[in-house]
Amino acid sequence: MNSFDEFLAMGGYGFYVWTAYGIGFVVLVMNVVLPLIQRKQFLRELALKQKRVKK
């Protein structure tokens, strides 16, 4: 188990390395999730506009 602890510590730079990985992961997830949310919102607004035009 000692080698795993050393792996996580990354020679004393573990905090910075894992923080960078965490930030990178969050950015990648946001690049997928935010456009999906915006698309859903856009389609909802478009449907409302079409309902108004049809009346």
Short mmCIF file of the C-alpha atoms (twelve columns), coordinates in Angstrom:
data_MODEL
# 
_entry.id   MODEL 
# 
loop_
_atom_site.group_PDB 
_atom_site.id 
_atom_site.type_symbol 
_atom_site.label_atom_id 
_atom_site.label_alt_id 
_atom_site.label_comp_id 
_atom_site.label_asym_id 
_atom_site.label_seq_id 
_atom_site.Cartn_x 
_atom_site.Cartn_y 
_atom_site.Cartn_z 
_atom_site.pdbx_PDB_model_num 
ATOM 1  C CA . MET A 1  0.000   0.000  0.000   1 
ATOM 2  C CA . ASN A 2  2.997   2.272  0.444   1 
ATOM 3  C CA . SER A 3  3.600   2.542  -3.298  1 
ATOM 4  C CA . PHE A 4  -0.004  3.694  -3.796  1 
ATOM 5  C CA . ASP A 5  0.504   6.436  -1.202  1 
ATOM 6  C CA . GLU A 6  3.655   7.490  -3.030  1 
ATOM 7  C CA . PHE A 7  1.728   7.489  -6.286  1 
ATOM 8  C CA . LEU A 8  -0.913  9.797  -4.805  1 
ATOM 9  C CA . ALA A 9  1.762   12.064 -3.319  1 
ATOM 10 C CA . MET A 10 3.510   12.371 -6.715  1 
ATOM 11 C CA . GLY A 11 6.822   13.221 -5.115  1 
ATOM 12 C CA . GLY A 12 5.338   16.043 -3.053  1 
ATOM 13 C CA . TYR A 13 3.414   17.567 -5.973  1 
ATOM 14 C CA . GLY A 14 0.298   15.436 -5.617  1 
ATOM 15 C CA . PHE A 15 -1.947  18.283 -4.523  1 
ATOM 16 C CA . TYR A 16 -1.113  20.329 -7.607  1 
ATOM 17 C CA . VAL A 17 -1.268  17.362 -9.980  1 
ATOM 18 C CA . TRP A 18 -4.617  16.070 -8.700  1 
ATOM 19 C CA . THR A 19 -6.044  19.583 -8.580  1 
ATOM 20 C CA . ALA A 20 -5.068  20.076 -12.232 1 
ATOM 21 C CA . TYR A 21 -6.654  16.743 -13.165 1 
ATOM 22 C CA . GLY A 22 -9.803  17.712 -11.251 1 
ATOM 23 C CA . ILE A 23 -10.096 21.104 -12.940 1 
ATOM 24 C CA . GLY A 24 -9.479  19.530 -16.341 1 
ATOM 25 C CA . PHE A 25 -12.161 16.925 -15.708 1 
ATOM 26 C CA . VAL A 26 -14.670 19.573 -14.617 1 
ATOM 27 C CA . VAL A 27 -13.983 21.620 -17.766 1 
ATOM 28 C CA . LEU A 28 -14.443 18.570 -19.991 1 
ATOM 29 C CA . VAL A 29 -17.728 17.682 -18.308 1 
ATOM 30 C CA . MET A 30 -18.938 21.282 -18.641 1 
ATOM 31 C CA . ASN A 31 -18.087 21.208 -22.362 1 
ATOM 32 C CA . VAL A 32 -20.534 18.324 -22.734 1 
ATOM 33 C CA . VAL A 33 -23.263 19.282 -20.271 1 
ATOM 34 C CA . LEU A 34 -23.672 23.027 -20.909 1 
ATOM 35 C CA . PRO A 35 -24.419 22.732 -24.654 1 
ATOM 36 C CA . LEU A 36 -27.010 20.041 -23.875 1 
ATOM 37 C CA . ILE A 37 -28.694 22.328 -21.353 1 
ATOM 38 C CA . GLN A 38 -28.568 25.282 -23.768 1 
ATOM 39 C CA . ARG A 39 -30.031 23.166 -26.580 1 
ATOM 40 C CA . LYS A 40 -32.894 22.038 -24.375 1 
ATOM 41 C CA . GLN A 41 -33.588 25.635 -23.344 1 
ATOM 42 C CA . PHE A 42 -33.400 26.833 -26.969 1 
ATOM 43 C CA . LEU A 43 -35.840 24.161 -28.148 1 
ATOM 44 C CA . ARG A 44 -38.234 25.012 -25.317 1 
ATOM 45 C CA . GLU A 45 -38.149 28.725 -26.233 1 
ATOM 46 C CA . LEU A 46 -38.593 27.908 -29.923 1 
ATOM 47 C CA . ALA A 47 -41.642 25.784 -29.165 1 
ATOM 48 C CA . LEU A 48 -43.166 28.631 -27.130 1 
ATOM 49 C CA . LYS A 49 -42.563 31.089 -29.985 1 
ATOM 50 C CA . GLN A 50 -44.197 28.717 -32.465 1 
ATOM 51 C CA . LYS A 51 -47.228 28.352 -30.227 1 
ATOM 52 C CA . ARG A 52 -47.570 32.147 -30.087 1 
ATOM 53 C CA . VAL A 53 -47.292 32.479 -33.871 1 
ATOM 54 C CA . LYS A 54 -49.933 29.800 -34.511 1 
ATOM 55 C CA . LYS A 55 -52.547 31.585 -32.338 1 
# 
